[in-house]
């Protein structure tokens, strides 16, 4: 197992103390956390992207560039790049710049995002979110793999003149993962192209995410892609990791904060179905407990999902020193045990992407692939309801 630290950069008051740090301090905490994560041996650091709500992650490329400047080995990821609302030309340019600054450490995670308010903000219709994602991703792939391209599509003005984006990526096109939270469509898109999938594993029962993962693997095989490229990442729920000497003590200390942040908040698409901290720890993905119990929980998810990359998030309303203590304890007492029990070829010598060969997967989706995506789009509003 590999480990990622994800920060979608929420900027919230501690619901118990009422304290909130400045925007500048919060952003600098993200950079310092990434630097410390590298020292502790984490494999990647991911920065989220939100354009609405109580977040300050509207410019993840800027934050990742700052992280690239103070690190040298940790991989840099996005979580997710909301490609549906962005211009693929700009995405190609910005993230290739980060790839150059970091000397090839970039891997993108793309998705349509789960904040509905960002679509009108960018003058786009929520009804087109999946079609926007599919079209823009197809263009992004070409921009990173080809030079002097021409292109036309439905949602963006045509590239009528031969176009080459600059800078070019550091050593071939960066690997792209697809974030999946509630719909078969993202899983189908990842499978269509032969890309890895990143399941949110955030606020739904684990069985719901297993439906998306199974669909991805089935479609991946149907398209005939090399199974060596079929990596899977998994999140760890809303609210952040919290460790204590016992799970009872972890729930006692962190439960009031977790519940105040998670329950009673009307956030469309992001409301937890779990009643309280006991329910979230027992049946949800929250990694709150003793190191031993957290290890057991991650491995239980691995048994169900077979994932290669585990993402964690820190409880960012707590004092920063306490966050770093949790980061360090997790690295010392959880990571080694999970790594030993769940090996992976991801980012190892046997990873087909080692040295970043420019493998392209399915270069042009065939009609069957497009039909699969269309069917997934029609089913996206029903799959979760049918898996409870």
C-alpha positions as CSV (number, residue, x, y, z in Angstrom):
1,X,0.0,0.0,0.0
2,X,1.1,3.5,-0.8
3,X,-0.1,6.6,1.2
4,X,-1.3,10.0,0.2
5,X,-2.0,13.0,2.3
6,X,-4.9,15.0,0.9
7,X,-5.9,18.6,1.8
8,X,-8.9,20.1,0.1
9,X,-8.1,23.2,2.2
10,X,-11.3,23.8,4.2
11,X,-11.1,27.0,6.1
12,X,-13.3,26.5,9.1
13,X,-13.7,27.6,12.7
14,X,-13.0,24.9,15.3
15,X,-16.6,24.2,16.2
16,X,-15.7,23.8,19.9
17,X,-13.4,26.7,20.5
18,X,-14.6,29.0,17.7
19,X,-11.0,29.7,16.7
20,X,-10.0,30.1,13.0
21,X,-6.6,30.9,11.6
22,X,-5.9,33.5,8.9
23,X,-6.1,32.5,5.2
24,X,-2.3,33.1,4.9
25,X,-1.6,30.8,7.8
26,X,-3.9,28.1,6.6
27,X,-2.3,28.1,3.1
28,X,1.2,28.0,4.6
29,X,0.1,25.1,6.8
30,X,-0.7,23.1,3.7
31,X,2.9,23.7,2.3
32,X,4.5,22.8,5.6
33,X,2.4,19.7,6.0
34,X,3.5,18.5,2.6
35,X,7.2,19.2,3.5
36,X,6.8,17.2,6.7
37,X,4.9,14.4,4.9
38,X,7.9,14.0,2.6
39,X,10.2,13.8,5.6
40,X,8.0,11.1,7.2
41,X,8.0,8.9,4.1
42,X,4.5,9.5,2.7
43,X,4.3,8.7,-1.0
44,X,2.2,11.6,-2.3
45,X,0.6,14.9,-1.3
46,X,-2.6,16.0,-2.9
47,X,-4.3,19.4,-3.0
48,X,-8.0,19.6,-3.7
49,X,-9.9,22.2,-5.8
50,X,-13.1,23.9,-4.8
51,X,-14.7,27.1,-6.1
52,X,-17.6,27.4,-3.6
53,X,-18.2,26.8,0.1
54,X,-15.8,27.2,3.0
55,X,-12.7,26.3,1.1
56,X,-9.6,28.3,-0.1
57,X,-8.5,25.7,-2.7
58,X,-9.6,27.6,-5.8
59,X,-6.0,27.8,-7.1
60,X,-4.5,24.3,-6.4
61,X,-1.8,24.8,-9.1
62,X,-0.4,27.7,-7.1
63,X,-0.3,25.7,-3.9
64,X,1.3,22.7,-5.6
65,X,3.9,24.9,-7.1
66,X,4.8,26.2,-3.7
67,X,5.0,22.6,-2.4
68,X,7.2,21.6,-5.4
69,X,9.6,24.4,-4.3
70,X,10.1,22.9,-0.8
71,X,10.1,19.2,-1.6
72,X,12.2,16.9,-3.8
73,X,10.8,13.4,-3.7
74,X,7.1,13.2,-2.7
75,X,4.7,12.9,-5.6
76,X,2.3,15.8,-6.2
77,X,-1.3,15.1,-7.0
78,X,-4.6,17.0,-7.3
79,X,-7.7,15.8,-5.6
80,X,-9.6,16.5,-7.8
81,X,-8.8,18.8,-10.7
82,X,-12.4,19.9,-11.5
83,X,-11.8,19.5,-15.2
84,X,-15.5,19.9,-16.1
85,X,-15.4,23.7,-15.3
86,X,-11.8,24.3,-16.6
87,X,-10.2,25.0,-20.0
88,X,-8.1,21.9,-21.0
89,X,-5.5,24.2,-22.6
90,X,-5.0,26.1,-19.4
91,X,-5.0,22.8,-17.4
92,X,-2.3,21.4,-19.8
93,X,-0.2,24.5,-19.4
94,X,-0.5,24.9,-15.6
95,X,0.0,21.3,-14.6
96,X,2.9,20.8,-17.1
97,X,4.6,23.7,-15.4
98,X,4.2,22.0,-12.0
99,X,5.5,18.8,-13.6
100,X,8.6,20.7,-14.8
101,X,9.1,22.4,-11.5
102,X,8.9,19.1,-9.6
103,X,11.0,17.3,-12.3
104,X,8.3,14.7,-13.1
105,X,6.6,14.2,-9.8
106,X,3.1,15.2,-10.9
107,X,0.1,12.9,-11.3
108,X,-3.4,14.4,-11.9
109,X,-6.7,13.2,-10.4
110,X,-9.6,14.6,-12.5
111,X,-13.3,14.7,-11.9
112,X,-16.4,16.7,-12.3
113,X,-16.3,17.8,-8.6
114,X,-19.1,17.5,-6.1
115,X,-19.9,21.2,-5.5
116,X,-22.9,22.1,-7.6
117,X,-22.5,25.8,-7.2
118,X,-19.3,26.0,-9.2
119,X,-21.1,25.3,-12.5
120,X,-23.1,28.6,-12.6
121,X,-20.0,30.3,-11.3
122,X,-18.2,29.4,-14.5
123,X,-21.3,29.9,-16.7
124,X,-21.9,26.2,-17.2
125,X,-24.9,24.0,-16.9
126,X,-24.8,21.3,-14.2
127,X,-26.8,19.1,-16.6
128,X,-23.7,18.9,-18.9
129,X,-21.2,18.0,-16.1
130,X,-20.4,14.5,-17.4
131,X,-20.3,15.4,-21.1
132,X,-18.1,18.3,-20.2
133,X,-15.7,16.0,-18.3
134,X,-15.5,13.4,-21.1
135,X,-14.9,16.0,-23.9
136,X,-12.3,18.0,-21.9
137,X,-10.4,15.0,-20.8
138,X,-10.1,13.7,-24.4
139,X,-8.7,17.0,-25.4
140,X,-6.3,17.2,-22.4
141,X,-4.9,13.8,-23.3
142,X,-4.1,15.0,-26.8
143,X,-2.6,18.2,-25.6
144,X,-0.1,16.3,-23.4
145,X,0.7,13.6,-26.0
146,X,0.7,15.4,-29.3
147,X,2.0,18.6,-30.9
148,X,0.5,20.8,-33.6
149,X,-3.0,19.4,-32.9
150,X,-6.3,20.7,-34.3
151,X,-9.5,20.0,-32.5
152,X,-13.2,20.8,-32.4
153,X,-15.9,19.9,-29.9
154,X,-19.2,20.8,-28.4
155,X,-18.3,22.9,-25.4
156,X,-15.2,24.8,-26.4
157,X,-14.1,26.9,-29.3
158,X,-12.2,24.9,-31.9
159,X,-8.4,24.8,-32.1
160,X,-8.5,25.6,-35.8
161,X,-4.7,26.3,-36.1
162,X,-2.1,23.6,-35.2
163,X,-1.6,24.0,-31.4
164,X,1.2,22.9,-29.1
165,X,0.9,23.8,-25.4
166,X,4.0,24.8,-23.5
167,X,5.7,23.9,-21.4
168,X,5.6,20.3,-22.4
169,X,5.4,17.8,-19.5
170,X,8.7,16.8,-17.9
171,X,9.0,13.3,-19.3
172,X,5.9,12.3,-21.3
173,X,2.3,12.7,-20.3
174,X,1.7,12.5,-16.5
175,X,-0.5,9.7,-15.2
176,X,-4.1,10.7,-14.7
177,X,-6.4,9.1,-12.2
178,X,-10.2,9.6,-12.2
179,X,-12.0,10.6,-9.0
180,X,-15.3,8.7,-8.4
181,X,-17.8,9.4,-5.6
182,X,-21.4,8.8,-6.6
183,X,-21.7,7.8,-10.2
184,X,-20.8,5.0,-12.6
185,X,-19.9,7.6,-15.2
186,X,-16.5,8.5,-13.7
187,X,-15.6,4.8,-13.3
188,X,-16.6,4.1,-16.9
189,X,-14.5,7.0,-18.1
190,X,-11.5,5.7,-16.3
191,X,-12.0,2.2,-17.7
192,X,-12.6,3.6,-21.2
193,X,-9.1,5.1,-21.3
194,X,-7.3,2.4,-19.2
195,X,-6.6,4.9,-16.4
196,X,-6.5,4.2,-12.6
197,X,-9.5,5.0,-10.5
198,X,-9.7,7.0,-7.2
199,X,-12.8,6.2,-5.1
200,X,-13.7,8.9,-2.7
201,X,-14.8,6.4,0.0
202,X,-16.0,9.4,1.9
203,X,-19.6,9.6,3.3
204,X,-21.4,6.5,1.9
205,X,-21.4,3.0,3.1
206,X,-18.6,1.0,1.7
207,X,-20.9,-1.2,-0.4
208,X,-21.8,1.8,-2.5
209,X,-18.3,2.4,-3.5
210,X,-17.7,-1.3,-4.2
211,X,-20.4,-1.0,-6.9
212,X,-18.4,1.7,-8.6
213,X,-15.2,-0.2,-8.3
214,X,-16.7,-3.4,-9.7
215,X,-18.1,-1.5,-12.6
216,X,-14.7,0.0,-13.3
217,X,-12.9,-3.3,-13.2
218,X,-15.6,-5.0,-15.4
219,X,-15.4,-2.2,-18.0
220,X,-11.6,-2.0,-17.9
221,X,-11.4,-5.7,-18.8
222,X,-14.1,-5.3,-21.5
223,X,-12.0,-2.7,-23.2
224,X,-9.0,-5.0,-23.1
225,X,-6.6,-2.8,-21.2
226,X,-3.4,-4.1,-19.7
227,X,-4.3,-5.1,-16.1
228,X,-0.9,-3.8,-14.9
229,X,-2.2,-0.3,-15.2
230,X,-5.3,-0.9,-13.2
231,X,-4.5,0.8,-10.0
232,X,-7.1,1.9,-7.4
233,X,-6.9,4.7,-4.8
234,X,-9.3,5.1,-1.8
235,X,-10.2,8.0,0.4
236,X,-10.9,7.8,4.1
237,X,-14.0,9.8,4.9
238,X,-14.8,13.3,5.9
239,X,-13.4,14.8,9.0
240,X,-9.8,13.6,9.0
241,X,-7.7,11.0,10.7
242,X,-7.4,11.1,14.5
243,X,-5.3,8.7,16.6
244,X,-5.2,8.0,20.3
245,X,-4.0,5.2,22.6
246,X,-7.4,3.6,22.4
247,X,-10.4,3.9,20.1
248,X,-12.6,4.9,23.0
249,X,-10.1,7.7,23.9
250,X,-10.0,8.9,20.2
251,X,-13.7,9.1,20.0
252,X,-13.9,10.9,23.4
253,X,-11.3,13.5,22.3
254,X,-12.3,14.0,18.7
255,X,-16.0,13.0,18.6
256,X,-17.4,16.4,19.6
257,X,-15.3,18.2,16.8
258,X,-16.1,15.5,14.2
259,X,-19.8,15.6,15.0
260,X,-20.1,19.4,15.0
261,X,-18.3,19.5,11.6
262,X,-20.1,16.6,10.0
263,X,-23.7,16.6,11.3
264,X,-26.4,19.2,11.0
265,X,-24.7,20.9,8.1
266,X,-26.7,21.3,4.9
267,X,-24.1,20.6,2.2
268,X,-25.8,19.2,-0.9
269,X,-24.2,15.9,-1.9
270,X,-21.9,15.9,1.2
271,X,-24.2,15.1,4.1
272,X,-23.1,12.1,6.1
273,X,-25.6,9.2,6.7
274,X,-23.9,8.2,9.9
275,X,-25.6,9.2,13.1
276,X,-22.7,10.0,15.3
277,X,-19.0,9.3,15.9
278,X,-19.7,5.7,17.1
279,X,-21.7,5.0,13.9
280,X,-19.1,6.6,11.7
281,X,-16.2,4.6,13.2
282,X,-18.1,1.4,13.3
283,X,-19.7,1.5,9.8
284,X,-18.2,4.5,7.9
285,X,-14.8,5.2,6.5
286,X,-13.6,7.5,9.3
287,X,-10.1,6.6,10.5
288,X,-10.6,7.5,14.1
289,X,-9.2,5.2,16.8
290,X,-6.1,3.5,18.1
291,X,-3.3,2.8,15.6
292,X,-4.1,-0.9,15.8
293,X,-7.8,-0.4,15.0
294,X,-7.0,2.0,12.2
295,X,-4.7,-0.6,10.6
296,X,-7.4,-3.2,10.9
297,X,-9.9,-0.9,9.3
298,X,-7.7,0.0,6.3
299,X,-6.9,-3.6,5.7
300,X,-10.7,-4.5,5.9
301,X,-11.3,-1.9,3.2
302,X,-8.3,-3.3,1.2
303,X,-9.9,-6.8,1.4
304,X,-13.1,-5.4,-0.1
305,X,-11.6,-2.9,-2.6
306,X,-8.1,-4.2,-3.3
307,X,-6.8,-0.7,-3.4
308,X,-3.2,0.3,-3.9
309,X,-3.2,3.9,-2.6
310,X,-4.7,5.0,0.7
311,X,-5.5,8.7,1.1
312,X,-5.8,10.4,4.5
313,X,-6.7,13.9,5.6
314,X,-5.8,15.7,8.8
315,X,-8.3,17.3,11.1
316,X,-7.5,20.8,10.0
317,X,-9.5,22.7,12.6
318,X,-7.3,21.4,15.4
319,X,-4.1,23.2,16.4
320,X,-1.4,22.7,13.8
321,X,1.0,21.1,16.2
322,X,-1.5,18.5,17.0
323,X,-2.1,17.8,13.3
324,X,1.6,17.2,12.8
325,X,1.7,14.9,15.7
326,X,-1.1,12.8,14.2
327,X,0.7,12.8,10.8
328,X,3.9,11.6,12.5
329,X,2.1,8.9,14.6
330,X,0.2,7.6,11.6
331,X,3.5,7.3,9.7
332,X,5.2,5.4,12.5
333,X,2.4,3.2,13.8
334,X,0.0,2.6,10.9
335,X,1.8,2.9,7.6
336,X,4.5,0.2,8.2
337,X,1.9,-2.4,9.2
338,X,-0.4,-1.7,6.3
339,X,2.5,-1.7,3.8
340,X,3.7,-5.1,5.0
341,X,0.2,-6.6,4.8
342,X,-0.9,-5.1,1.5
343,X,2.0,-4.8,-1.0
344,X,1.5,-3.0,-4.4
345,X,3.6,-2.4,-7.5
346,X,2.4,1.2,-7.6
347,X,5.4,3.6,-7.9
348,X,7.7,0.6,-7.7
349,X,10.0,-0.8,-10.4
350,X,7.3,-3.0,-11.8
351,X,4.9,-0.1,-12.2
352,X,4.5,0.2,-16.0
353,X,4.6,3.9,-15.5
354,X,8.0,3.9,-13.8
355,X,10.2,6.3,-15.8
356,X,6.9,7.6,-17.3
357,X,6.6,5.9,-20.6
358,X,4.1,7.6,-22.8
359,X,1.5,4.8,-22.9
360,X,-1.7,6.1,-24.2
361,X,-4.3,3.4,-23.4
362,X,-7.2,3.6,-25.8
363,X,-6.2,6.3,-28.2
364,X,-9.6,6.9,-29.7
365,X,-12.7,5.6,-27.8
366,X,-14.8,3.3,-30.0
367,X,-18.5,3.4,-30.3
368,X,-19.0,0.7,-27.7
369,X,-17.0,2.8,-25.2
370,X,-19.1,5.9,-25.9
371,X,-22.3,3.9,-25.5
372,X,-21.0,2.6,-22.2
373,X,-20.4,6.1,-20.9
374,X,-23.9,7.2,-22.1
375,X,-25.5,4.3,-20.3
376,X,-23.6,5.1,-17.1
377,X,-24.8,8.7,-17.3
378,X,-28.4,7.5,-17.4
379,X,-27.9,5.3,-14.4
380,X,-25.9,7.7,-12.3
381,X,-29.0,9.0,-10.4
382,X,-30.1,5.5,-9.4
383,X,-27.1,3.4,-8.5
384,X,-26.6,4.6,-4.9
385,X,-30.2,4.4,-4.0
386,X,-30.3,0.8,-5.3
387,X,-27.2,-0.2,-3.2
388,X,-28.4,0.7,0.3
